[in-house]
Amino acid sequence: MSLVTATHSHLGQRGAFFNEQLDLMIDGKSRSDLEVYRTTLLEKGMSVDAIAQDQFFGHYYFQLADPDGNGITVYTSHRGDLSV
């Protein structure tokens, strides 16, 4: 997973994560890419929310919390053919 800078450094808070601290973006662009990534986290024992029904500025996303309770939102990319 890569942290993207420039136009995608922070997309903003959504939902109930008022303590959101970090946005992360996967290399994949589709909902199915995000489902695979989310499933990997679940298989590793992490507790993650469902993928949101709506897109946020063209991104699919889901949310989770780190062990300290800080909110993390994981998004798909829409950067074209450039690697993230």
N, C-alpha and C positions, 0 to 999 in steps of 0.2 A: 504494500500500500504506500502511496506517495502523498505527501502533503503538497497541495498546489498553491502557488502564490499568484500574484497579479490579480486578475479579475475574479478568481475563485478562492481567495484567501479566507473569506468568511461570508457565508450567505445569509446569516441572520437566524434569529430564534423562531421556532415554530412550536406549536402545541404546548404541552405542559412543562417543557424544559426551560424554566426561567433561570436555572443555574447553568445553562449551557456554556461550556468553556471551549469546545473544540469542534470544528467541522473537518471531516475527512472525506476524501474523494477516491473511489476505486478507479481502476483503469477501464472497467467495463462501462458500456453505455445503455444497456437494456435492463429491463426489469428482471429478466431471467439471470443476467450477470450478477445483479444485486442479490437475488435469491440464493445463488450459489455461494456468494461471499457470506451472507447471513447464516446459511446452513453450516458453513465451516465454523463460524463463531459458536453456534449452538452446540455442535459436536465437541467443541473444546470446553463446554460447560458454562459458557457465558449466557447471561440473561439479556435478551434483546427484544425490543418491541417488534410488532408486525410491520411490514413495509406499508407505508402510507398509501391510501387509495388514490390520492391526487398527487400530481407532480408539483414541484416547487421550482418555478422558473425553468422548466424543462428537465429537472432532475427527479429521478425516483430516489427515495430515501427511507431510512429507518433510524431509530434512536436507541441508545443504550446509556447506561451510567457506569462510570469507572468505580473502583472500590471505595472511593471517597465520596461518591454521590454526585460527581460532576457530570453534567450531560454531554454526550457525544452524539453528533449526527453524522451518519455515513451516507454519502451521495454517489450516484452514478455520474459519469463524465458526459459532456457533450462537446468536447474540444476538437472533434474531427479526427484526422489521422495522426495527429501528434501524440506521442506518448505522454502520459501524465507523470 
